[in-house]
Amino acid sequence: MTLRGTLSRTAVACLSAATLAAGLCLAGGPAHADTDRKPEARDLLAAARLPGWDLKDTGSKARLRGLSAVSRDVAWTSGSGGTVLRTTDGGRSWRDVSPPGTEELEFRDIEALGGRSAVVLSIGPGEDSRIYRTDDAGATWTETFRNDHPGAFYDCVTFFAGGRNGLALSDPVDGRFRILSTSDAGRSWQVLPDGGMPPAQQGDAAFAASGQCLVSTGRSDAWFATGGGATARVLHSADRGRTWTEAESGIPAGDPARGVFALAFRDARHGLAVGGDFQPGNPSPDAAARTGDGGASWTGARKPPPEYRSGVTWLPHSRTIALAVGPTGSDVTFDAGRTWHGFDSGSYDTVDCTAALGCWAAGEQGRVARLE
């Protein structure tokens, strides 16, 4: 179910690339122009300008937790049963480009490195954690990494600007999170020394729910999110994963099912975190936070999403607008994560946007949608 049918022409203009680039949104003026209004008035104003998802038919029943948007026409998605799908026509048709012989794997993260190149990560203990790369739009794949440590469990992968350098994240091994690094665009991988990694908490893990537990921006900054321990933390590296600093997110943890599930940074300082408790029916209060200092400190949302959210992304060309998704719905913020407004009740696990405002979401039962 979506509210896109109620959008006004003003709302559509509000989400255009030119308008976002100019910093215009609410009330047809600057995004901060309504700060003197009462909170209820701002909420109503935002509700009149909500976007909407246009559901696409992928022909798949896989749960699609990996997503990489290339443009409004091109996107990759990956998920259960070794599934990898690709569209080049805006979602009107999809090609199954799954690596052969991977039907037992869970591809929880995929990263496009160009129009025809991509890296996909499978999760799981021991040899179930693998990385594959394609340079011909998925016609053929090369396995470039297979985990040989029984205690490792890889969750997410990210690439820095330029696409040659990247990292993958594993749950703790011998008391510390493990980082895998590549400097040749995913053709080979090496485990980094863990001397610069803070100790893990008891029960600490990263959540392989949306491919967004590890993210990066620029050529050297990366962040990853934790849950399951006493506190949900965000760890930051400014040197491509060699050393890390930690900060508490304020999102509730203390249970194996609770913590930070996804991160998004629009630059080296401004980021968003979402999460909660992924168990159906469990409450997820205070499940969103924001930072303006590169993750050194986090502030909880004044009005967070009402339930658990597993994916988050900034809209390009905007300093204030972002999207969050989860199994029970989608939300938008117009004020950089201070308040969130629900706009769709469909089930999605992950979300991603491109510079040309090609925003996509993916989830259970082969669901993929594009923002309209």
Buried (B, 14 or more C-beta within 10 A) or exposed (E): EBBBEEBEEEBBBBBEBEBBEEBBBBBEEBBBBBEEBEEEEBBEBBBBBBBBBEBBEBEBBBBBBBBBBBBBBBBBBBBBBBBBBBBBEBBEEBBEBBBEEBEEBBBBBBBBBEEBBBBBBBBBBEEBBBBBBBBEBBEEBEEBBBBEBEEBBBBBBBBBEEBBBBBBBBBBBEEBBBBBBBEEBBBEBEBBEBEBBBEBBEBBBBBBBBBBBBBBBEEBBBBBBBBBBEBBBBBBBBEBBBBBBBBBBBBBBEBBBBBBBBBBBBEBBBBBBBBBBBEEEEEBEBBBBBBBEBBEBBEBBEBBBBBBBBBBBBBBBBBBBBBBBBBBBBBBBBBBBBBBBBBBEBBBBBBBBBEBBBBBBBBBEBBBBBBE
